[in-house]
Amino acid sequence: MLIRNVYINGLSAVSVQPTFDESFLDGNSKDPSFVYIKGLEPDYKQYLNPTASRRFSRLIKMSLVAAQKSIAMADGVMPEAIITGTGLGCLEDTEKFLTALIESNESMLSPTAFIQSTHNTISGQIAMMINCYNSNYTYSNRYFSFESSLLDGILMLEDRSCKHVLVNAADEVIPSVHSILKRMQLWDRRECIQQQASMPVTIGEGAMSMMISSEKKDTSLAQIKAYKLLYTLPAESSIEGQIKSFLEEAALSVSDIDVILLGMNGDASNDCYYTPVQSLFTESTQLVYKHLFGESFTASSFAYWLSAQIIRTKKIIPSCVLSDKNRTPKHMFVYNQFRGKYHSFCLLSDVEV
Amino acid sequence: MSSRVLITGIGSVSSIGLSIQELTDSIVTSSSGVSRKTRLDSILARTLPTAQIQLSDEELKKRIPGLSSKQVYSRTALLGMLAASEAIANAGLAPSDCNAAGLVNSTSAGGMDKGEIFYADYLTSANKGNLKFAQTHDCGDAAEQIAALLHIEQYITTISTACSSAANAMIHAARLIKAGICDIVIAGGSDAICKFTINGFNSLMILSDEDCKPFDKNRKGLNLGEAAGYFVLESEASVKRRGVKPLAVLSGYGNACDAYHQTASSPNGEGAYLAMMQAIRTSGFEPAEIDYINAHGTGTQNNDLSESVALLRIFTESNLPPVSSTKAMTGHTLAAAGGIEAVLSVLAIQNGWIFPNKNFSEAIEETGIIPVTELQTNKSIKHILSNSFGFGGNNSSLLISAC
């Protein structure tokens, strides 16, 4: 869909890279070469009250600080909707309650872990943190978890029922789920993104928070000009054709795109779907990020953090480059998919004066 | 942007009927699905009343043509597939309509029924546990299974906002239609009962050891149930193109957050109040035009009081339309509750019904609301407010109207 007025006015991420302090943008990065990549958690004492900190799982804490910072960046505005996407939800608390249930044979269970295990805990806790009585949603649908959240947020701004929507993504890794995912041969293939042979993609985690608004500000980081989700490609259509018509709707052509950011994850059975897209954008700088951020159902949310920052700073991050065409990032095309399904297209552009 | 969102198909599976016809028959006799019969292998389910669908997964699977015998399906997915198939058949959708349709599913437990079997084995050794079970664990799995069965290709997603999930699925679907992203959306919710949820609700001490008594002074808690309720929602242009007659209109919707407590509702029912007000406001109708309120009414101390307070803030005692909770018949079916109750709302409009709030005898002292206790027939029902309130302060309200 073509979008009239959607600006990114607040943005924050806790990820496996130093994104929360934004030093990642200055070239500071972490080598993600351990078992699985753990989010770099900030010193929560600065942001959350200690009672809450003790009670909450890492995922809730990461989400709360990301939301807090993103709201602050948007001048503390009260969002008219809070929407969170999470693929697997609050795993730590789910596992805690499930283990207790199995080991105690359904007796004497404490409710705390159950209370915090539901997927909507994150959006609910953000609302409680800022006393927000407005709309509150949680999406959990694999590789559309964050994407549906963003779509719904955009729809709320475009139908003018909201002026500010806080869109979040959150997923955590716990050791058992990491071992199960490895058995499934998912997200940890130890294959490599092309030309980044030293950087295998593994499983990542973190929280991303973005305040999107219909109001343009001097401090707006970027604007979202077009957005499209496609679960599967319609018969007799090609990904190239879909992308071309997506850009045409925004009165742009492939050559107008300065930078593309692709969700390649080192899995050959997944990355082959990016090949035609790489061949389509021959004049654009091509970037990848999952070798640094890891893969998860909401890993694509970091592509939005990254592209909005790249548009704001006009600086390409060298460790993300697949091929550089030395173009100033004015229009960016963000593309993610999983093994030929869950296609998401986003056109992010610099804020027009 | 302002075109109406029409309901053209409904489908449901619950403890009081495996189809709309069976559900209708149960309503006529005011039957309840709450019992002490359990299919679920759980100590708690043997001691507490629940509203289970008394068919095994294998029996459910046999009712859905086209499923692979090798594939493991979560019970949530099976229930969802049954009800969603009924909804598209009811709407008369052609395969090409489905290809271009969206699916907005919702669930809270997802494939936890299979996940907990997997995890019990996994706990004995990290190499154990059938991965096919683990693969159905996440919320998105059921949506993918429904999409595969019904050949939905355009868009799929899943909402997980606890007990308001299905209502929120319908709201997202309405926005997709109004924005012109989809002409047709299949939306609804499904939740199978599993050990995780029954133990979770039990740890919160909100399960009743008797049949639940929504809005009764002496209510002791809720009875968990399982169900699926699905809709075909359509734009006016699509209804016209297909030449079909809509069943009802989704005329208003509201979603608000109670922002009070992760699992408890606020004493003044703020979230519930805001959700209902928003649903009424977006519909353009007046509170006085509402003919019936299908309450969330779980039978817990906390919900029923908070919801009653919110109702009286909007309607005042003398103007309160007939209210009832249908959960004494269906049990509290969590993510599916908003779906099955919206299905009931459509049936109420079609048949001129107001549903009984079973097991009620004495009003809550603070609010004095007396719900409808017997099935009322031959009523003129044009507008129904259907409430779904959940954990995390997720409160939603739908306004369903006659065409």
Boltz contact constraints between the chains, C-beta under 6 A:
constraints:
  - contact:
      token1: [A, 88]
      token2: [B, 138]
      max_distance: 6.0
  - contact:
      token1: [A, 98]
      token2: [B, 119]
      max_distance: 6.0
  - contact:
      token1: [A, 101]
      token2: [B, 199]
      max_distance: 6.0
  - contact:
      token1: [A, 102]
      token2: [B, 120]
      max_distance: 6.0
  - contact:
      token1: [A, 106]
      token2: [B, 43]
      max_distance: 6.0
  - contact:
      token1: [A, 106]
      token2: [B, 44]
      max_distance: 6.0
  - contact:
      token1: [A, 106]
      token2: [B, 199]
      max_distance: 6.0
  - contact:
      token1: [A, 109]
      token2: [B, 199]
      max_distance: 6.0
  - contact:
      token1: [A, 109]
      token2: [B, 203]
      max_distance: 6.0
  - contact:
      token1: [A, 111]
      token2: [B, 203]
      max_distance: 6.0
  - contact:
      token1: [A, 111]
      token2: [B, 204]
      max_distance: 6.0
  - contact:
      token1: [A, 114]
      token2: [B, 200]
      max_distance: 6.0
  - contact:
      token1: [A, 114]
      token2: [B, 203]
      max_distance: 6.0
  - contact:
      token1: [A, 115]
      token2: [B, 262]
      max_distance: 6.0
  - contact:
      token1: [A, 115]
      token2: [B, 263]
      max_distance: 6.0
  - contact:
      token1: [A, 118]
      token2: [B, 162]
      max_distance: 6.0
  - contact:
      token1: [A, 118]
      token2: [B, 391]
      max_distance: 6.0
  - contact:
      token1: [A, 119]
      token2: [B, 160]
      max_distance: 6.0
  - contact:
      token1: [A, 120]
      token2: [B, 161]
      max_distance: 6.0
  - contact:
      token1: [A, 120]
      token2: [B, 162]
      max_distance: 6.0
  - contact:
      token1: [A, 120]
      token2: [B, 392]
      max_distance: 6.0
  - contact:
      token1: [A, 120]
      token2: [B, 394]
      max_distance: 6.0
  - contact:
      token1: [A, 121]
      token2: [B, 392]
      max_distance: 6.0
  - contact:
      token1: [A, 124]
      token2: [B, 392]
      max_distance: 6.0
  - contact:
      token1: [A, 124]
      token2: [B, 393]
      max_distance: 6.0
  - contact:
      token1: [A, 127]
      token2: [B, 257]
      max_distance: 6.0
  - contact:
      token1: [A, 127]
      token2: [B, 259]
      max_distance: 6.0
  - contact:
      token1: [A, 128]
      token2: [B, 259]
      max_distance: 6.0
  - contact:
      token1: [A, 131]
      token2: [B, 259]
      max_distance: 6.0
  - contact:
      token1: [A, 132]
      token2: [B, 259]
      max_distance: 6.0
  - contact:
      token1: [A, 133]
      token2: [B, 256]
      max_distance: 6.0
  - contact:
      token1: [A, 133]
      token2: [B, 257]
      max_distance: 6.0
  - contact:
      token1: [A, 133]
      token2: [B, 259]
      max_distance: 6.0
  - contact:
      token1: [A, 133]
      token2: [B, 274]
      max_distance: 6.0
  - contact:
      token1: [A, 135]
      token2: [B, 255]
      max_distance: 6.0
  - contact:
      token1: [A, 136]
      token2: [B, 257]
      max_distance: 6.0
  - contact:
      token1: [A, 136]
      token2: [B, 394]
      max_distance: 6.0
  - contact:
      token1: [A, 138]
      token2: [B, 160]
      max_distance: 6.0
  - contact:
      token1: [A, 138]
      token2: [B, 161]
      max_distance: 6.0
  - contact:
      token1: [A, 139]
      token2: [B, 157]
      max_distance: 6.0
  - contact:
      token1: [A, 139]
      token2: [B, 159]
      max_distance: 6.0
  - contact:
      token1: [A, 140]
      token2: [B, 139]
      max_distance: 6.0
  - contact:
      token1: [A, 140]
      token2: [B, 158]
      max_distance: 6.0
  - contact:
      token1: [A, 140]
      token2: [B, 160]
      max_distance: 6.0
  - contact:
      token1: [A, 141]
      token2: [B, 140]
      max_distance: 6.0
  - contact:
      token1: [A, 141]
      token2: [B, 143]
      max_distance: 6.0
  - contact:
      token1: [A, 141]
      token2: [B, 157]
      max_distance: 6.0
  - contact:
      token1: [A, 141]
      token2: [B, 158]
      max_distance: 6.0
  - contact:
      token1: [A, 142]
      token2: [B, 140]
      max_distance: 6.0
  - contact:
      token1: [A, 144]
      token2: [B, 157]
      max_distance: 6.0
  - contact:
      token1: [A, 148]
      token2: [B, 157]
      max_distance: 6.0
  - contact:
      token1: [A, 152]
      token2: [B, 172]
      max_distance: 6.0
  - contact:
      token1: [A, 155]
      token2: [B, 175]
      max_distance: 6.0
  - contact:
      token1: [A, 155]
      token2: [B, 179]
      max_distance: 6.0
  - contact:
      token1: [A, 179]
      token2: [B, 126]
      max_distance: 6.0
  - contact:
      token1: [A, 180]
      token2: [B, 134]
      max_distance: 6.0
  - contact:
      token1: [A, 184]
      token2: [B, 131]
      max_distance: 6.0
  - contact:
      token1: [A, 229]
      token2: [B, 155]
      max_distance: 6.0
  - contact:
      token1: [A, 231]
      token2: [B, 153]
      max_distance: 6.0
  - contact:
      token1: [A, 231]
      token2: [B, 155]
      max_distance: 6.0
  - contact:
      token1: [A, 231]
      token2: [B, 156]
      max_distance: 6.0
  - contact:
      token1: [A, 232]
      token2: [B, 153]
      max_distance: 6.0
